[in-house]
Amino acid sequence: MSAPRLLILGGIAAAAVLAGSSPASAAVTIGAPLNLPANVAAGCERSPSLFGFFGPGSQFTGATSCTWLGADRIANPTWTSQVPRGQWVIVRVRVRAGASVGPMAAVVLGNQRSQVGAGGGTICCRAMSESAAFTPAPNQVTQVNTRLPVGNTVSVVTGEPIETVDYLAINVLSAGVSLPVHDTGVYTDMGSVRSSAFWPAMRTNQEQALNSGFFGMFPLIQADLEPDADGDGFGDETQDSCATDATIRSGPVATAAQCRPPAPVTGGGVTTPAPAGSFIAGPAGARDTVLVAGSRTTAIPIICPAGAPAACTGRVGARTVQRLSTRMATTAATAHLPLPAKPFTVAPGKIGQVALTLPAGARRELARRGRLALNVTVTQTAPTAATATHRITVRRVAKTVRATRSGRVTVRVEDLANADATKNVTYDLRSGADLLGKVFTTPRPGRVRSVTFRLDADARATLRRARRLTARVAASYYDGAGNPIGASRPITLLAPR
């Protein structure tokens, strides 16, 4: 797969005026108006001329599929294909088709754009996800239900703010199908509506450089977005019965009583159950969490529900699931060894790290077997008072990684056992707020693998000067139900010898 090119795209950048900067709070609609006809008879086999004219001057592409992305006029835009700031889910898509119909699919295109100055550099595009294929009715609007997570966020990459934003587009998946596109007949007005297209169609996880644009036409696709406050990939208003907490349950449930924290694992101490709908913090990923253990401590990631009215506070402690020797001698007494509790304060929707000290017997077990089962007890004081116990597994991994002279950093990871192997996993390598590298690939649930990052020139220079950098590797997966799950661990980057 080739990497997308770096382009300066004034057209797409201009669409940001409708995105806003306020957080997601209520359902919104994006996309073109559908009160105009799909009046283009051509299909993916032809490409319009530079100014959108499908008559003489249009080009034969030979493609049997294509992807179309639209934007309103630059001056005083009234609609956009860009997702607003925040985390959302596309729950419904509407398409106005032409006279000749065939299979189509809504597709989410991902884009990264610098926020420094006007017309900053843009990397586009990657197909993040797409709906199931559907065939719309001819010459009318067809609506289909979907569940496509989308977002619009800004993060700092090597000191530069970068916007990562998704766009709504349409895939036409067969030859001989009229494009769901409205042709205004105005091709020379640089401030008019405009489109971009890709041949062949961009399917999930594929990338193409955005290098074509046409004035005077736009695809007739529209979508309803619902906020996703807990980040579980379900629309909060019609799809998620536990919209405030991704750690409890996601998606439709039979009764409201099912929207409760999971039953605690026995053997970890006294448990005080909380009422349904309470905001209870807990280990991110629960039983299948993959953690790193240092020589004497292990970092427990604690997630606070996104809908919590205030920060989650309390204490976290643990005991070993197995009875382990309390001394070096093999004949010594055994016990469930305690990891003394430590306090935590985690903001709503965030994941904090609590470092627990491993007793000597637990360190020996981890060194011998490479893993250690713990019952982690979370005693929360706010915003809901409760106590719950979760079982997790701590795994031993390398703590230091040496970069090569070309800037390659290879890290050994174990993919979560309950990760969905059909959906990409994203690995991030960060030092503080700086993103040093990112890798998209297919997970191998429950298996150990090597992930290689490539440091850019700035990161390599910083590492050469400092000789070592404190960093963190984070993995973002989806489980079989479509819920986001993650794991992370700190590492120390060493400069090349």
C-alpha positions in Angstrom: 0.0 0.0 0.0 1.5 3.3 -1.0 1.4 6.3 1.3 -0.8 9.2 0.3 0.9 12.3 -1.1 1.2 15.6 0.7 -1.1 18.1 -1.0 -2.3 21.7 -0.5 -6.0 21.4 -0.9 -7.8 24.8 -0.6 -11.1 23.2 -1.5 -11.2 20.7 1.4 -9.6 23.1 3.8 -12.4 25.7 3.2 -15.0 23.2 4.3 -13.8 23.6 7.8 -15.8 26.8 8.3 -18.9 24.7 9.0 -17.2 22.2 11.3 -17.1 24.4 14.4 -15.1 23.8 17.5 -17.8 22.9 20.0 -18.1 19.3 21.3 -20.7 16.9 20.0 -24.0 17.3 21.8 -26.9 16.5 19.5 -27.6 14.8 16.2 -26.5 16.7 13.0 -26.8 16.2 9.3 -24.0 16.6 6.8 -23.9 16.2 3.0 -25.5 17.8 0.0 -29.1 18.8 -0.4 -31.2 16.1 -2.0 -33.9 18.2 -3.7 -31.9 18.3 -6.9 -31.9 15.5 -9.5 -29.1 13.1 -10.3 -28.8 14.3 -13.9 -25.5 12.7 -14.9 -26.0 9.7 -17.2 -22.3 8.7 -17.2 -21.0 6.1 -14.9 -17.5 5.4 -13.4 -16.3 4.5 -16.9 -16.0 8.2 -17.7 -14.3 11.1 -15.9 -15.4 14.7 -16.5 -13.1 17.3 -17.9 -11.2 19.6 -15.6 -14.2 21.9 -15.1 -16.8 19.1 -14.7 -18.1 18.9 -18.3 -19.2 15.3 -19.2 -19.6 16.0 -22.8 -16.8 16.4 -25.3 -13.6 16.5 -23.3 -14.6 13.9 -20.8 -12.2 11.1 -20.4 -12.6 7.3 -20.6 -11.3 5.8 -17.3 -11.9 2.1 -18.0 -12.8 1.7 -14.2 -15.8 -0.2 -13.1 -16.1 1.5 -9.7 -15.3 5.0 -8.3 -15.6 7.2 -5.2 -17.1 10.7 -5.2 -16.6 13.4 -2.5 -18.4 16.7 -2.6 -18.0 20.2 -1.1 -20.3 23.3 -1.3 -19.1 26.6 -2.9 -16.2 28.3 -1.2 -18.0 31.6 -0.6 -20.9 31.3 1.9 -21.2 27.5 2.0 -24.5 26.1 3.2 -23.5 22.4 3.6 -20.4 20.3 4.1 -19.3 16.7 3.8 -16.9 17.2 6.7 -17.6 15.7 10.2 -17.9 18.4 12.9 -15.5 18.5 15.8 -15.9 15.5 18.2 -16.7 11.8 18.1 -19.8 10.7 16.1 -21.5 7.8 14.5 -23.2 7.9 11.1 -26.5 6.2 11.8 -28.4 6.9 8.5 -27.4 7.6 4.9 -29.5 9.0 2.1 -28.7 8.9 -1.6 -30.5 10.3 -4.6 -29.8 8.0 -7.5 -30.1 8.5 -11.3 -32.0 6.5 -13.9 -29.6 3.5 -14.0 -28.9 2.0 -10.5 -26.6 -0.6 -9.1 -24.7 -1.4 -5.9 -23.4 1.6 -3.9 -22.0 2.1 -0.4 -21.4 5.1 1.9 -17.7 5.4 2.6 -15.8 7.4 5.3 -12.6 9.1 4.0 -10.0 10.1 6.5 -7.8 13.2 6.1 -5.0 14.8 8.1 -4.5 18.6 7.9 -2.0 21.0 9.5 -3.6 23.7 11.6 -0.7 26.1 11.1 -1.6 29.0 8.9 -4.1 29.2 6.1 -4.1 26.4 3.5 -1.8 24.2 5.6 -0.5 20.9 4.2 -3.0 18.1 3.9 -2.6 14.3 3.6 -5.7 12.7 1.9 -7.2 10.2 1.7 -7.7 6.9 3.5 -11.0 4.9 3.4 -11.6 4.4 7.1 -14.9 2.3 6.8 -17.9 1.8 4.5 -21.4 0.7 4.8 -22.9 -2.6 3.5 -23.6 -2.4 -0.2 -27.1 -1.4 -1.2 -28.9 -0.7 -4.5 -31.0 2.6 -4.3 -34.3 3.1 -6.1 -33.9 4.9 -9.5 -34.6 8.7 -9.7 -35.5 9.1 -6.0 -34.0 9.2 -2.5 -33.1 6.0 -0.7 -32.3 5.8 3.0 -30.3 3.0 4.7 -29.3 2.5 8.3 -25.6 2.4 9.1 -23.1 2.3 12.0 -20.0 4.1 10.9 -17.8 5.7 13.6 -16.4 9.1 12.5 -14.5 11.9 14.2 -12.8 15.3 14.0 -9.9 15.8 16.5 -6.7 17.9 16.8 -3.5 16.5 18.2 0.1 17.8 18.5 2.6 16.0 16.3 6.2 17.0 16.8 5.0 20.4 18.0 2.5 21.0 15.2 -1.3 20.9 15.7 -2.7 18.3 13.2 -6.4 17.9 12.5 -7.6 14.3 11.9 -11.0 14.6 10.3 -13.4 12.3 8.4 -15.5 13.1 5.3 -18.7 11.5 3.9 -18.4 10.1 0.3 -20.2 7.6 -1.9 -18.8 4.5 -3.6 -20.4 3.4 -6.9 -19.4 -0.3 -7.2 -20.5 -1.4 -10.7 -20.1 -0.4 -14.3 -23.1 1.0 -16.2 -24.5 2.8 -13.1 -25.5 6.5 -13.4 -23.5 8.5 -11.0 -25.5 9.9 -8.1 -24.2 13.4 -9.0 -25.9 16.7 -9.7 -24.4 18.7 -12.6 -25.1 22.5 -12.2 -23.9 23.3 -15.7 -21.6 26.1 -14.2 -18.0 24.9 -14.7 -15.9 28.1 -14.8 -16.9 29.6 -11.4 -14.0 28.8 -9.1 -16.3 29.6 -6.1 -19.0 27.1 -7.1 -19.7 23.7 -5.8 -17.0 21.1 -6.5 -16.2 17.4 -6.3 -13.3 15.1 -6.1 -13.2 11.5 -7.4 -11.1 8.4 -7.2 -10.9 5.5 -9.7 -11.3 2.7 -8.8 -13.5 3.0 -5.7 -11.7 3.3 -2.3 -12.5 0.3 -0.1 -11.9 0.1 3.6 -8.2 0.6 4.6 -7.2 1.6 1.0 -5.4 4.9 0.3 -5.3 7.2 -2.7 -3.9 10.7 -3.2 -6.5 13.3 -3.8 -5.4 14.7 -7.1 -8.6 15.4 -9.1 -11.2 18.1 -8.7 -14.2 19.2 -10.7 -16.3 22.4 -10.5 -20.0 22.6 -11.0 -21.1 19.2 -9.7 -21.4 17.3 -6.5 -22.5 13.8 -5.3 -26.1 13.6 -3.8 -25.4 11.9 -0.5 -26.4 12.9 3.0 -25.9 11.4 6.5 -27.3 11.8 10.0 -24.7 11.8 12.7 -25.3 11.1 16.4 -22.8 11.9 19.1 -20.8 9.1 20.6 -20.0 10.4 24.1 -18.5 7.1 25.4 -16.6 6.3 22.2 -18.0 2.8 21.8 -19.0 3.2 18.1 -22.8 3.3 18.7 -24.9 6.4 18.2 -26.0 7.7 21.6 -29.6 8.6 20.6 -30.9 5.5 18.7 -28.2 2.8 18.9 -26.6 2.8 22.4 -28.6 1.7 25.4 -25.7 2.7 27.7 -24.6 5.9 26.0 -22.7 7.2 29.1 -20.3 4.3 29.6 -18.4 2.2 27.1 -17.1 0.0 29.9 -20.5 -1.3 30.9 -22.4 -2.3 27.8 -22.8 -1.1 24.2 -25.5 -1.4 21.7 -29.2 -2.5 22.1 -30.2 -4.4 25.3 -33.4 -6.0 26.3 -34.0 -4.1 29.5 -32.6 -1.0 31.2 -31.4 -3.3 34.0 -28.8 -4.7 31.7 -27.1 -1.3 31.5 -25.1 -2.0 34.6 -21.5 -2.7 35.6 -20.3 -6.3 35.0 -20.4 -8.7 37.9 -17.2 -8.5 39.9 -14.7 -11.3 40.0 -14.6 -13.1 43.3 -11.5 -13.4 45.4 -10.5 -9.7 45.3 -12.1 -8.4 48.5 -15.5 -7.0 49.6 -17.6 -5.6 46.7 -20.2 -2.9 47.1 -22.6 -3.0 44.1 -23.7 0.3 42.6 -27.1 1.1 41.2 -27.8 1.0 37.4 -26.5 4.0 35.5 -23.8 4.8 38.0 -20.5 6.1 36.8 -17.9 3.5 37.9 -14.3 3.7 36.8 -12.5 0.4 36.0 -9.5 -1.1 34.2 -9.5 -0.2 30.5 -10.1 -3.5 28.7 -10.9 -5.5 31.9 -9.8 -9.1 31.8 -7.9 -9.1 28.5 -5.9 -6.0 29.2 -2.3 -6.3 28.2 0.0 -4.4 30.6 3.7 -3.9 31.0 5.4 -4.7 34.3 8.6 -2.9 35.2 11.1 -4.5 37.6 9.0 -3.4 40.6 5.8 -1.7 39.4 3.0 -2.3 36.9 0.8 0.4 35.4 -2.9 -0.2 35.7 -4.9 1.9 33.2 -8.1 3.2 34.8 -10.9 4.6 32.5 -13.5 7.1 33.8 -16.8 6.9 31.9 -17.3 9.7 29.4 -20.7 10.7 30.7 -19.5 11.1 34.3 -20.6 14.5 35.8 -17.2 14.9 37.5 -13.8 13.3 37.7 -13.6 9.7 39.0 -11.6 9.6 42.3 -10.7 6.7 44.6 -8.0 4.1 45.2 -6.8 1.1 43.2 -5.2 -2.0 44.8 -4.7 -5.6 43.8 -4.0 -9.2 44.8 -2.5 -12.0 42.9 -5.0 -14.6 41.7 -2.6 -17.5 42.4 -1.2 -18.2 45.8 2.5 -17.5 45.5 5.5 -18.1 47.7 6.2 -15.3 50.1 9.9 -16.2 50.3 12.6 -17.4 48.1 12.6 -20.9 49.5 10.3 -23.3 47.7 8.9 -24.6 51.0 7.9 -21.2 52.2 4.2 -20.4 52.9 2.1 -19.2 50.0 -0.6 -16.5 49.9 -2.5 -14.2 47.5 0.1 -11.5 47.5 -1.2 -7.9 47.9 -0.2 -4.9 45.8 -0.8 -1.9 48.1 -3.5 0.5 46.9 -2.8 3.9 45.3 -5.1 6.9 44.8 -6.4 7.9 41.3 -8.1 10.9 39.8 -9.2 10.6 36.2 -11.2 13.1 34.1 -14.5 11.9 32.4 -13.8 10.0 29.2 -10.0 9.7 29.9 -7.7 6.9 30.9 -5.3 7.4 33.8 -2.3 5.2 34.8 -1.9 4.0 38.4 1.5 2.4 39.2 1.2 -0.5 41.7 4.3 -2.0 43.4 4.8 -5.7 42.8 5.9 -7.8 45.8 8.9 -10.0 45.4 6.9 -13.2 44.9 4.8 -11.6 42.1 8.0 -10.4 40.4 9.4 -13.9 40.4 6.2 -15.3 39.0 6.2 -12.7 36.2 9.8 -13.4 35.4 9.3 -17.1 35.3 6.0 -17.3 33.3 6.0 -14.0 31.5 2.5 -13.2 32.8 0.7 -12.6 36.1 -3.0 -12.7 36.9 -4.3 -10.0 39.3 -7.7 -9.2 40.9 -7.7 -5.4 40.8 -10.1 -3.7 43.3 -11.3 -0.2 42.5 -12.7 1.7 45.5 -14.3 4.8 44.1 -15.4 7.8 46.2 -16.7 10.1 43.4 -18.9 10.7 41.4 -20.4 7.4 42.6 -19.3 5.6 45.8 -18.8 1.9 45.0 -16.3 -0.9 45.0 -15.7 -3.4 42.2 -13.1 -6.0 41.4 -11.8 -6.9 38.0 -9.4 -9.6 36.8 -6.6 -8.6 34.5 -3.4 -10.1 33.2 0.0 -8.4 33.5 2.5 -9.5 30.8 6.3 -9.1 30.8 7.7 -7.2 27.9 10.9 -5.3 27.0 11.2 -1.9 28.6 13.9 -0.5 26.3 14.1 -0.4 22.5 17.1 0.9 20.5 16.4 2.8 17.3 18.3 2.0 14.1 20.4 4.6 12.3 17.6 5.0 9.8 15.1 5.7 12.6 13.3 2.4 12.7 11.9 1.3 16.1 10.6 -2.3 16.5 8.5 -3.1 19.4 7.2 -6.5 20.5 3.5 -6.5 21.3 0.8 -9.1 22.0 -2.6 -8.3 20.4 -5.6 -8.5 22.7 -7.2 -11.9 22.6 -10.7 -10.4 22.1 -9.7 -8.1 19.3 -11.8 -8.2 16.1 -9.4 -9.6 13.4 -11.5 -8.1 10.6 -10.9 -4.5 11.8 -7.7 -2.6 11.8 -5.6 -2.0 14.9 -3.8 1.4 15.2 -0.5 1.5 17.1 0.7 4.9 18.2 4.3 5.7 19.4 4.3 8.9 21.5 6.8 10.8 23.6 4.8 13.2 25.7 2.4 15.0 23.5 4.4 14.3 20.3 3.4 11.6 17.9 6.5 9.8 16.8 5.0 7.1 14.6 1.7 5.5 13.7 1.0 2.0 12.2 -2.3 0.7 10.8 -2.5 -3.1 10.3 -4.7 -6.2 10.9 -4.5 -7.5 14.5 -3.5 -11.1 15.3 -5.6 -11.7 18.5 -3.7 -13.4 21.3 -0.5 -13.6 19.4 2.9 -11.9 19.8 4.1 -9.8 16.9 6.6 -7.1 16.0 5.5 -3.6 15.1 8.0 -1.3 13.4 7.7 2.5 13.6 9.7 4.9 11.5 10.9 8.1 13.3 10.9 11.3 11.3 13.9 13.6 11.0 13.0 15.7 14.0 12.4 12.7 16.3 15.7 11.2 15.2 17.6 14.4 15.9 16.0 14.7 19.3 16.9 11.1 20.2 20.5 11.6 19.1 20.8 14.6 21.3 19.1 13.2 24.4 20.4 9.6 23.8 17.1 8.3 25.2 13.5 9.3 25.2 10.6 8.2 27.4 7.8 7.1 25.2 4.5 5.1 25.1 3.1 2.5 22.7 -0.7 2.5 22.6 -2.9 0.1 20.6 -6.5 0.8 19.7 -8.7 -2.2 18.7 -12.3 -3.1 18.3 -13.8 -6.2 19.8 -16.4 -8.5 18.1 -19.3 -6.3 19.2 -17.7 -3.2 17.6 -16.6 -1.7 21.0 -13.3 0.2 21.1 -10.7 -1.4 23.4 -7.1 -0.5 24.0 -3.9 -1.2 25.7 -0.7 0.8 26.2 2.7 0.6 27.8 5.7 2.8 28.4 9.1 2.1 26.7 12.4 3.9 26.7 13.8 4.7 23.2 17.6 4.4 23.0 19.7 6.2 20.4 21.5 4.1 17.8 24.9 2.9 18.8 
